[in-house]
Amino acid sequence: MKPLTSDNVSSDLDVAHALTWRYVIALALVASLSTAAWLSLHLVISEQKSTAAVVNVSGRQRMLSQRTALFSNLLVNTPVSERPRVRRLLHDAIELMAFSHQGLTEGNKDLGLPATMSPTVRAMYFEEPNALDNQVKTYVKTVRELLSLGDDELTASNPPLQYVTQNATDRLLISLDNMVTQYQREGETAVRRLQKAETLFWLITLVLLVLEAVLIFHPFAKHVRRIIGKLQNVTNELEMHRDQLEETVKLRTAELETRSEALAESEERFRLISTAAKDAIVIVGDKEEITYWNPAAEKIFGYHASDVLNQNMHVILAPPEYHQDAHAGFERFEQFGTGPLIGKTFEIKAKHKNGKDFPVELSISAFRYQQVWHAIGIVRDITERKRMEEQVRQLAFYDPLTNLPNRRLLDDRLQQALLASKRSGYYGALMVLDLDNFKPLNDVYGHITGDMLLEQVALRLKACIREADTVARFGGDEFVILLPELTQDRSVSSLQAKQVAEKIRSALALPYHLTIKNKDGTDVNVEHSCSASVGVALFLGQTVDAQDILDWADTAMYQAKELGRNRISLYDQECL
């Protein structure tokens, strides 16, 4: 062992300084190489992402070519009513294909597509005889031409359709597959090239670690393994995305076929239900045009479906007085699918093909189809129901023999007359009359002959009064006459009431000529005289009720009978 001297210490210090500087230099070199390796990894990951984006978008172009071919065939083969929806789907698919193609050829930061391309890819896109750029642009242009054709021009032999169908499954599909393969191949080549550079960096680092800093080798080795692992993961992920893309294309194609079958089945079910329905089913678009018309609608309105489809619903079915309001209601419906009548059931007048109005019950619902609001109306002809309601009303408020108002309707009109008299200060009058010589007619000739006389009495009474007055039959041979709004002077009103009563008494006193049948079926003419006793009561919005006024007039009528019949008696009360 060498003795410890100042020279040895100085030498050790020099060695220590040298080793320190070497260690610092090694660390600096390792740091530099590590930085270079990180940059290389960043480039690898960026390259992988760019490749994945290009492969994904290219694969989507392949899927879109098949989808547009499928929609093009559907556009020709689907019913005319469904073509707007298929047109919209075909338009969206071809525009997405054109957008994706532009991103692949010119670059798109949002999609992660680079603005530059390799010479091989550029040649495939622009320089080869069957350059993909020309194929895609021609294909997009042809599909747009197909979309511009009218429904009557869409046939299976249409040249644009044949071009789309043949190219989508043949030349264009092969070109798109070749492009996807080329992108994958170039991506893998770039990754291998960067992997080689990465390996070279780490070999240099290993040599430096062995020569200068063995102690820092193991940490960096672990780091290298992690980086290589990430690189492998990215490669595996790229392969997995490619497999998923192919599987997604298959699933989407199968889903589209399933939806088409389900749509056809749903349309068939709706057709069967609407055909069997007894109510009219009318579907209207947001522009008020009729898009569906079932057989019941043909029966109810008199129009065949070919007469009304694509015609304005309100012009065809609504009476003229409804046109303006109906059109105003549709202005909000076409934007939001709402309106004051949506979701409600109501009664309205409709117009038949023969020009006559008839009552219907209408229920309206809204639904959204192909981004457009539609209204579905369920229409029921209620002409018979209205007729029955009118019959019920007639039985409830009118006498079935004379067709005059009955007691219930008279009570209502008398209540209204009392309220009007109170507001206006005009007197009114109520008359009760009873036929004086009616019972002998019934006893001799029977009730049928008596009914004939009562019908003639009703006609004579209506001829003696104003249009605003009311004649009612209370039953038997008793009639009531209401004279509202005479004058504001009591004496003048009393005189007017007496004049009408006298006119009635004189008219009823004239002989009645009746034709009856004998038992042998021959007709017999019978002349019968029948006078009337009339009681009159004035009113001026009294606090008493209608029954009190009826009692007053009834009392006056009995006074007329006691005075010898065929007379007029006025009930006098101090409250007037």
PyMOL commands that set and color helices and strands:
alter all, ss='L'
color gray80, all
select helices_A, chain A and resi 6-77+80-106+119-127+132-148+151-153+159-169+171-212+214-276+295-301+305-308+313-317+320-336+383-397+407-424+439-445+447-463+490-509+546-562
alter helices_A, ss='H'
color red, helices_A
select strands_A, chain A and resi 280-284+290-293+345-351+357-369+372-381+428-435+470-475+478-483+512-517+523-528+532-539+568-571
alter strands_A, ss='S'
color yellow, strands_A
deselect
rebuild
show_as cartoon
